Amino acid sequence: MSMLFVLLVFPTTSCNKNDGPIFTQGQPVTDIEGNVYNTININNQVWMAENLKTKTFNNGELIETTVPFNKDLSNESSPKYVWSYDGNEDYKSVYGLLYTWYAATDNRKVCPASWHVPTDAEWISLTEFLGGDSIAGGKLKESGTTHYLGPNIGATNESGFTALPSGHRYVWGAFEAMGDGPVWWSATEYNFDNAWFRSLGHSNKGVRRDYYPKNDGMAIRCIKD
């Protein structure tokens, strides 16, 4: 009597944190001003692979800026502003813009239609998939020192997120950390005056989760609804 052996072959995927690339490229998305952004699929999330650049809410109204660009906002209530780093428009095309939390979460919306500013929980989901806060930053950062200060520790960009060191703006008007790392808003409040953010640095491969005043200026990475 002969016996028949059947070998079953199942498809495999490289989309895990231990085996090769962990992303697939998504379809580009365009904001209200016509800025076009690359996108990436990471796990069950679709992210922009670039920082937001628009100065216009989705209803067509302009997002204000300050004159001077380093104006102290300590005494302003719920300011809705946007800036280029150090007031220099040349930075916009590479690093995107910096927004107050109130502009980021305004009901006129800064992200393109069907996209939104990520919540704290959505940031947690991303970093956990990439191995946790202690190592996820390296997988998010652009590698090398074209934009980052050296040494750009642990940077592999294996997620395809291509995080650039866009820095941020303090409430009192000082700009800091371009070249060191990005600082991104979440849409989630910590308390009445502060909201959660994420940041990366050139000198480590971690992700920092902390909170800053809502009047600070930070970058935005939109995520698909």
Phi and psi restraints in degrees (value plus and minus 20) as a CYANA .aco file:
   2 SER   PHI    -107.4   -67.4
   2 SER   PSI     133.5   173.5
   3 MET   PHI    -139.8   -99.8
   3 MET   PSI     119.5   159.5
   4 LEU   PHI    -125.9   -85.9
   4 LEU   PSI     102.4   142.4
   5 PHE   PHI    -126.5   -86.5
   5 PHE   PSI     110.6   150.6
   6 VAL   PHI    -134.0   -94.0
   6 VAL   PSI     104.6   144.6
   7 LEU   PHI    -114.3   -74.3
   7 LEU   PSI      98.3   138.3
   8 LEU   PHI    -113.6   -73.6
   8 LEU   PSI     108.1   148.1
   9 VAL   PHI    -135.7   -95.7
   9 VAL   PSI     100.6   140.6
  10 PHE   PHI    -122.8   -82.8
  10 PHE   PSI     124.9   164.9
  11 PRO   PHI     -85.7   -45.7
  11 PRO   PSI     126.3   166.3
  12 THR   PHI    -134.1   -94.1
  12 THR   PSI     143.6   183.6
  13 THR   PHI    -152.9  -112.9
  13 THR   PSI     128.8   168.8
  14 SER   PHI    -117.2   -77.2
  14 SER   PSI     -12.9    27.1
  15 CYS   PHI    -103.7   -63.7
  15 CYS   PSI      44.1    84.1
  16 ASN   PHI    -164.6  -124.6
  16 ASN   PSI     146.1   186.1
  17 LYS   PHI     -97.6   -57.6
  17 LYS   PSI     -18.3    21.7
  18 ASN   PHI    -137.6   -97.6
  18 ASN   PSI     -25.3    14.7
  19 ASP   PHI    -160.5  -120.5
  19 ASP   PSI      70.1   110.1
  20 GLY   PHI      51.7    91.7
  20 GLY   PSI    -182.5  -142.5
  21 PRO   PHI     -77.3   -37.3
  21 PRO   PSI     125.8   165.8
  22 ILE   PHI    -140.8  -100.8
  22 ILE   PSI       5.7    45.7
  23 PHE   PHI    -166.3  -126.3
  23 PHE   PSI     142.9   182.9
  24 THR   PHI    -150.9  -110.9
  24 THR   PSI     126.6   166.6
  25 GLN   PHI     -92.7   -52.7
  25 GLN   PSI     116.8   156.8
  26 GLY   PHI    -120.0   -80.0
  26 GLY   PSI    -194.3  -154.3
  27 GLN   PHI    -100.2   -60.2
  27 GLN   PSI     119.1   159.1
  28 PRO   PHI     -79.7   -39.7
  28 PRO   PSI     132.9   172.9
  29 VAL   PHI    -147.8  -107.8
  29 VAL   PSI     127.5   167.5
  30 THR   PHI    -138.4   -98.4
  30 THR   PSI     114.9   154.9
  31 ASP   PHI    -108.7   -68.7
  31 ASP   PSI    -197.8  -157.8
  32 ILE   PHI     -85.3   -45.3
  32 ILE   PSI     -43.9    -3.9
  33 GLU   PHI    -110.0   -70.0
  33 GLU   PSI     -23.3    16.7
  34 GLY   PHI      73.4   113.4
  34 GLY   PSI     -16.6    23.4
  35 ASN   PHI     -87.9   -47.9
  35 ASN   PSI     112.3   152.3
  36 VAL   PHI    -126.8   -86.8
  36 VAL   PSI     114.1   154.1
  37 TYR   PHI    -142.3  -102.3
  37 TYR   PSI     116.2   156.2
  38 ASN   PHI     -89.8   -49.8
  38 ASN   PSI     132.8   172.8
  39 THR   PHI    -151.9  -111.9
  39 THR   PSI     139.1   179.1
  40 ILE   PHI    -158.4  -118.4
  40 ILE   PSI     127.8   167.8
  41 ASN   PHI    -122.0   -82.0
  41 ASN   PSI      97.9   137.9
  42 ILE   PHI    -142.9  -102.9
  42 ILE   PSI      94.5   134.5
  43 ASN   PHI      38.7    78.7
  43 ASN   PSI    -139.3   -99.3
  44 ASN   PHI    -126.4   -86.4
  44 ASN   PSI       0.4    40.4
  45 GLN   PHI    -139.2   -99.2
  45 GLN   PSI     129.5   169.5
  46 VAL   PHI    -138.3   -98.3
  46 VAL   PSI      99.0   139.0
  47 TRP   PHI    -135.6   -95.6
  47 TRP   PSI     132.3   172.3
  48 MET   PHI     -87.0   -47.0
  48 MET   PSI     123.2   163.2
  49 ALA   PHI    -117.2   -77.2
  49 ALA   PSI      -3.4    36.6
  50 GLU   PHI    -166.6  -126.6
  50 GLU   PSI     137.2   177.2
  51 ASN   PHI     -96.7   -56.7
  51 ASN   PSI     130.7   170.7
  52 LEU   PHI     -84.5   -44.5
  52 LEU   PSI     124.3   164.3
  53 LYS   PHI    -145.5  -105.5
  53 LYS   PSI     -20.4    19.6
  54 THR   PHI     -98.5   -58.5
  54 THR   PSI     126.7   166.7
  55 LYS   PHI    -130.7   -90.7
  55 LYS   PSI      -2.6    37.4
  56 THR   PHI    -152.6  -112.6
  56 THR   PSI     111.9   151.9
  57 PHE   PHI     -88.9   -48.9
  57 PHE   PSI     143.7   183.7
  58 ASN   PHI     -87.7   -47.7
  58 ASN   PSI     -34.0     6.0
  59 ASN   PHI    -109.9   -69.9
  59 ASN   PSI     -15.8    24.2
  60 GLY   PHI      75.1   115.1
  60 GLY   PSI     -25.5    14.5
  61 GLU   PHI    -102.3   -62.3
  61 GLU   PSI     121.8   161.8
  62 LEU   PHI     -93.2   -53.2
  62 LEU   PSI     125.7   165.7
  63 ILE   PHI    -108.4   -68.4
  63 ILE   PSI     105.0   145.0
  64 GLU   PHI     -91.5   -51.5
  64 GLU   PSI     140.0   180.0
  65 THR   PHI    -143.4  -103.4
  65 THR   PSI    -197.2  -157.2
  66 THR   PHI    -130.6   -90.6
  66 THR   PSI     131.3   171.3
  67 VAL   PHI    -146.9  -106.9
  67 VAL   PSI      92.8   132.8
  68 PRO   PHI     -95.0   -55.0
  68 PRO   PSI     152.1   192.1
  69 PHE   PHI     -85.7   -45.7
  69 PHE   PSI     -42.1    -2.1
  70 ASN   PHI    -123.9   -83.9
  70 ASN   PSI       9.0    49.0
  71 LYS   PHI     -81.3   -41.3
  71 LYS   PSI     118.8   158.8
  72 ASP   PHI     -96.3   -56.3
  72 ASP   PSI     105.6   145.6
  73 LEU   PHI    -125.8   -85.8
  73 LEU   PSI      -6.0    34.0
  74 SER   PHI     -77.5   -37.5
  74 SER   PSI     -51.9   -11.9
  75 ASN   PHI    -122.9   -82.9
  75 ASN   PSI     -11.4    28.6
  76 GLU   PHI    -112.9   -72.9
  76 GLU   PSI     125.1   165.1
  77 SER   PHI    -125.2   -85.2
  77 SER   PSI     100.2   140.2
  78 SER   PHI      35.8    75.8
  78 SER   PSI      27.3    67.3
  79 PRO   PHI     -90.4   -50.4
  79 PRO   PSI     120.4   160.4
  80 LYS   PHI    -138.3   -98.3
  80 LYS   PSI      70.0   110.0
  81 TYR   PHI    -148.7  -108.7
  81 TYR   PSI     143.0   183.0
  82 VAL   PHI    -160.4  -120.4
  82 VAL   PSI     127.1   167.1
  83 TRP   PHI    -161.8  -121.8
  83 TRP   PSI     132.9   172.9
  84 SER   PHI    -102.9   -62.9
  84 SER   PSI     131.5   171.5
  85 TYR   PHI     -77.5   -37.5
  85 TYR   PSI     108.3   148.3
  86 ASP   PHI      38.1    78.1
  86 ASP   PSI       0.1    40.1
  87 GLY   PHI      52.1    92.1
  87 GLY   PSI      -7.3    32.7
  88 ASN   PHI    -119.4   -79.4
  88 ASN   PSI      89.1   129.1
  89 GLU   PHI     -86.7   -46.7
  89 GLU   PSI     -37.8     2.2
  90 ASP   PHI     -84.8   -44.8
  90 ASP   PSI     -42.5    -2.5
  91 TYR   PHI     -97.6   -57.6
  91 TYR   PSI     -39.6     0.4
  92 LYS   PHI     -79.0   -39.0
  92 LYS   PSI     -65.5   -25.5
  93 SER   PHI     -84.7   -44.7
  93 SER   PSI     -49.5    -9.5
  94 VAL   PHI    -113.0   -73.0
  94 VAL   PSI     -68.1   -28.1
  95 TYR   PHI    -122.2   -82.2
  95 TYR   PSI     -27.8    12.2
  96 GLY   PHI      55.8    95.8
  96 GLY   PSI    -184.4  -144.4
  97 LEU   PHI    -137.3   -97.3
  97 LEU   PSI     148.2   188.2
  98 LEU   PHI    -135.3   -95.3
  98 LEU   PSI     112.8   152.8
  99 TYR   PHI    -144.5  -104.5
  99 TYR   PSI     127.5   167.5
 100 THR   PHI     -90.9   -50.9
 100 THR   PSI     138.4   178.4
 101 TRP   PHI     -82.0   -42.0
 101 TRP   PSI     -53.2   -13.2
 102 TYR   PHI     -87.6   -47.6
 102 TYR   PSI     -55.2   -15.2
 103 ALA   PHI     -90.7   -50.7
 103 ALA   PSI     -60.6   -20.6
 104 ALA   PHI     -81.8   -41.8
 104 ALA   PSI     -51.9   -11.9
 105 THR   PHI    -130.5   -90.5
 105 THR   PSI     -10.0    30.0
 106 ASP   PHI     -80.3   -40.3
 106 ASP   PSI     125.2   165.2
 107 ASN   PHI     -91.0   -51.0
 107 ASN   PSI     -27.1    12.9
 108 ARG   PHI     -98.9   -58.9
 108 ARG   PSI     -34.8     5.2
 109 LYS   PHI      50.2    90.2
 109 LYS   PSI     112.0   152.0
 110 VAL   PHI    -118.8   -78.8
 110 VAL   PSI     -48.9    -8.9
 111 CYS   PHI     -98.5   -58.5
 111 CYS   PSI     136.2   176.2
 112 PRO   PHI     -78.4   -38.4
 112 PRO   PSI     141.3   181.3
 113 ALA   PHI     -74.3   -34.3
 113 ALA   PSI     116.5   156.5
 114 SER   PHI      55.3    95.3
 114 SER   PSI      -7.1    32.9
 115 TRP   PHI    -147.8  -107.8
 115 TRP   PSI     142.2   182.2
 116 HIS   PHI    -173.8  -133.8
 116 HIS   PSI     145.7   185.7
 117 VAL   PHI     -91.8   -51.8
 117 VAL   PSI     108.1   148.1
 118 PRO   PHI     -85.3   -45.3
 118 PRO   PSI     125.4   165.4
 119 THR   PHI     -99.1   -59.1
 119 THR   PSI     148.4   188.4
 120 ASP   PHI     -79.1   -39.1
 120 ASP   PSI     -60.4   -20.4
 121 ALA   PHI     -83.8   -43.8
 121 ALA   PSI     -55.9   -15.9
 122 GLU   PHI     -90.7   -50.7
 122 GLU   PSI     -56.2   -16.2
 123 TRP   PHI     -83.3   -43.3
 123 TRP   PSI     -62.7   -22.7
 124 ILE   PHI     -79.6   -39.6
 124 ILE   PSI     -63.5   -23.5
 125 SER   PHI     -79.6   -39.6
 125 SER   PSI     -62.2   -22.2
 126 LEU   PHI     -83.6   -43.6
 126 LEU   PSI     -70.7   -30.7
 127 THR   PHI     -89.3   -49.3
 127 THR   PSI     -53.3   -13.3
 128 GLU   PHI     -85.8   -45.8
 128 GLU   PSI     -60.4   -20.4
 129 PHE   PHI     -82.6   -42.6
 129 PHE   PSI     -51.5   -11.5
 130 LEU   PHI    -108.1   -68.1
 130 LEU   PSI      -8.3    31.7
 131 GLY   PHI      85.4   125.4
 131 GLY   PSI     -18.0    22.0
 132 GLY   PHI      83.5   123.5
 132 GLY   PSI     144.0   184.0
 133 ASP   PHI     -81.1   -41.1
 133 ASP   PSI     -45.3    -5.3
 134 SER   PHI     -92.1   -52.1
 134 SER   PSI     -42.8    -2.8
 135 ILE   PHI    -149.8  -109.8
 135 ILE   PSI     -32.5     7.5
 136 ALA   PHI     -84.2   -44.2
 136 ALA   PSI     -48.7    -8.7
 137 GLY   PHI     -80.2   -40.2
 137 GLY   PSI     -59.2   -19.2
 138 GLY   PHI     -82.1   -42.1
 138 GLY   PSI     -55.0   -15.0
 139 LYS   PHI     -96.6   -56.6
 139 LYS   PSI     -37.0     3.0
 140 LEU   PHI    -113.9   -73.9
 140 LEU   PSI     -47.4    -7.4
 141 LYS   PHI     -98.9   -58.9
 141 LYS   PSI     121.9   161.9
 142 GLU   PHI     -77.5   -37.5
 142 GLU   PSI     117.0   157.0
 143 SER   PHI    -101.7   -61.7
 143 SER   PSI     142.8   182.8
 144 GLY   PHI      64.3   104.3
 144 GLY   PSI    -192.1  -152.1
 145 THR   PHI    -145.6  -105.6
 145 THR   PSI       6.5    46.5
 146 THR   PHI     -81.1   -41.1
 146 THR   PSI     -61.5   -21.5
 147 HIS   PHI    -135.3   -95.3
 147 HIS   PSI     -50.7   -10.7
 148 TYR   PHI    -105.4   -65.4
 148 TYR   PSI     130.2   170.2
 149 LEU   PHI     -86.0   -46.0
 149 LEU   PSI     133.9   173.9
 150 GLY   PHI    -116.7   -76.7
 150 GLY   PSI     134.3   174.3
 151 PRO   PHI    -102.4   -62.4
 151 PRO   PSI     119.8   159.8
 152 ASN   PHI    -108.5   -68.5
 152 ASN   PSI      61.7   101.7
 153 ILE   PHI     -84.9   -44.9
 153 ILE   PSI     110.0   150.0
 154 GLY   PHI      52.2    92.2
 154 GLY   PSI     -13.2    26.8
 155 ALA   PHI     -96.4   -56.4
 155 ALA   PSI      98.1   138.1
 156 THR   PHI    -142.7  -102.7
 156 THR   PSI     -43.2    -3.2
 157 ASN   PHI      33.5    73.5
 157 ASN   PSI       9.3    49.3
 158 GLU   PHI     -88.0   -48.0
 158 GLU   PSI     -31.1     8.9
 159 SER   PHI    -103.4   -63.4
 159 SER   PSI     -37.3     2.7
 160 GLY   PHI      59.2    99.2
 160 GLY   PSI     -13.6    26.4
 161 PHE   PHI     -91.2   -51.2
 161 PHE   PSI     -48.7    -8.7
 162 THR   PHI      31.5    71.5
 162 THR   PSI      33.0    73.0
 163 ALA   PHI     -88.7   -48.7
 163 ALA   PSI     107.5   147.5
 164 LEU   PHI    -127.7   -87.7
 164 LEU   PSI     132.6   172.6
 165 PRO   PHI    -101.2   -61.2
 165 PRO   PSI      56.1    96.1
 166 SER   PHI    -102.3   -62.3
 166 SER   PSI     -30.3     9.7
 167 GLY   PHI      49.5    89.5
 167 GLY   PSI    -187.2  -147.2
 168 HIS   PHI    -176.3  -136.3
 168 HIS   PSI     154.1   194.1
 169 ARG   PHI    -138.1   -98.1
 169 ARG   PSI     107.3   147.3
 170 TYR   PHI     -97.4   -57.4
 170 TYR   PSI     136.3   176.3
 171 VAL   PHI     -76.4   -36.4
 171 VAL   PSI     -52.0   -12.0
 172 TRP   PHI    -103.6   -63.6
 172 TRP   PSI     -21.6    18.4
 173 GLY   PHI      92.4   132.4
 173 GLY   PSI     -28.1    11.9
 174 ALA   PHI     -99.8   -59.8
 174 ALA   PSI     119.5   159.5
 175 PHE   PHI    -122.1   -82.1
 175 PHE   PSI     120.5   160.5
 176 GLU   PHI    -170.0  -130.0
 176 GLU   PSI     133.5   173.5
 177 ALA   PHI      64.4   104.4
 177 ALA   PSI     -11.7    28.3
 178 MET   PHI     -83.9   -43.9
 178 MET   PSI     111.5   151.5
 179 GLY   PHI      75.3   115.3
 179 GLY   PSI     -47.8    -7.8
 180 ASP   PHI    -104.4   -64.4
 180 ASP   PSI     -73.2   -33.2
 181 GLY   PHI    -199.6  -159.6
 181 GLY   PSI     151.5   191.5
 182 PRO   PHI    -107.3   -67.3
 182 PRO   PSI     137.0   177.0
 183 VAL   PHI    -153.1  -113.1
 183 VAL   PSI     100.7   140.7
 184 TRP   PHI    -138.6   -98.6
 184 TRP   PSI     121.0   161.0
 185 TRP   PHI     -92.2   -52.2
 185 TRP   PSI     131.3   171.3
 186 SER   PHI    -126.1   -86.1
 186 SER   PSI     145.0   185.0
 187 ALA   PHI    -105.5   -65.5
 187 ALA   PSI     -16.5    23.5
 188 THR   PHI    -121.3   -81.3
 188 THR   PSI     108.3   148.3
 189 GLU   PHI     -91.8   -51.8
 189 GLU   PSI     126.5   166.5
 190 TYR   PHI    -111.3   -71.3
 190 TYR   PSI     -67.2   -27.2
 191 ASN   PHI    -174.3  -134.3
 191 ASN   PSI    -186.1  -146.1
 192 PHE   PHI     -79.7   -39.7
 192 PHE   PSI     -57.4   -17.4
 193 ASP   PHI    -120.0   -80.0
 193 ASP   PSI     -34.0     6.0
 194 ASN   PHI    -149.6  -109.6
 194 ASN   PSI     137.1   177.1
 195 ALA   PHI    -158.1  -118.1
 195 ALA   PSI     135.6   175.6
 196 TRP   PHI     -91.0   -51.0
 196 TRP   PSI     125.3   165.3
 197 PHE   PHI    -158.7  -118.7
 197 PHE   PSI     150.4   190.4
 198 ARG   PHI    -146.3  -106.3
 198 ARG   PSI     123.6   163.6
 199 SER   PHI    -163.1  -123.1
 199 SER   PSI     138.1   178.1
 200 LEU   PHI    -145.8  -105.8
 200 LEU   PSI     142.8   182.8
 201 GLY   PHI    -159.7  -119.7
 201 GLY   PSI     134.9   174.9
 202 HIS   PHI     -91.3   -51.3
 202 HIS   PSI     -41.1    -1.1
 203 SER   PHI    -116.5   -76.5
 203 SER   PSI     -11.6    28.4
 204 ASN   PHI    -177.3  -137.3
 204 ASN   PSI     149.9   189.9
 205 LYS   PHI    -129.9   -89.9
 205 LYS   PSI      -3.7    36.3
 206 GLY   PHI    -113.0   -73.0
 206 GLY   PSI     155.8   195.8
 207 VAL   PHI    -138.5   -98.5
 207 VAL   PSI     107.9   147.9
 208 ARG   PHI    -114.7   -74.7
 208 ARG   PSI     107.2   147.2
 209 ARG   PHI    -130.3   -90.3
 209 ARG   PSI      99.3   139.3
 210 ASP   PHI    -175.8  -135.8
 210 ASP   PSI    -195.5  -155.5
 211 TYR   PHI    -150.8  -110.8
 211 TYR   PSI     127.2   167.2
 212 TYR   PHI    -156.0  -116.0
 212 TYR   PSI     145.9   185.9
 213 PRO   PHI     -78.5   -38.5
 213 PRO   PSI     121.7   161.7
 214 LYS   PHI     -85.1   -45.1
 214 LYS   PSI     -37.1     2.9
 215 ASN   PHI    -102.3   -62.3
 215 ASN   PSI     -26.9    13.1
 216 ASP   PHI     -87.6   -47.6
 216 ASP   PSI     142.6   182.6
 217 GLY   PHI    -129.3   -89.3
 217 GLY   PSI     104.4   144.4
 218 MET   PHI    -156.0  -116.0
 218 MET   PSI     141.8   181.8
 219 ALA   PHI     -93.9   -53.9
 219 ALA   PSI     145.7   185.7
 220 ILE   PHI    -150.8  -110.8
 220 ILE   PSI     111.0   151.0
 221 ARG   PHI    -132.1   -92.1
 221 ARG   PSI      90.9   130.9
 222 CYS   PHI     -96.5   -56.5
 222 CYS   PSI     132.3   172.3
 223 ILE   PHI    -146.9  -106.9
 223 ILE   PSI     125.7   165.7
 224 LYS   PHI     -92.9   -52.9
 224 LYS   PSI     120.8   160.8
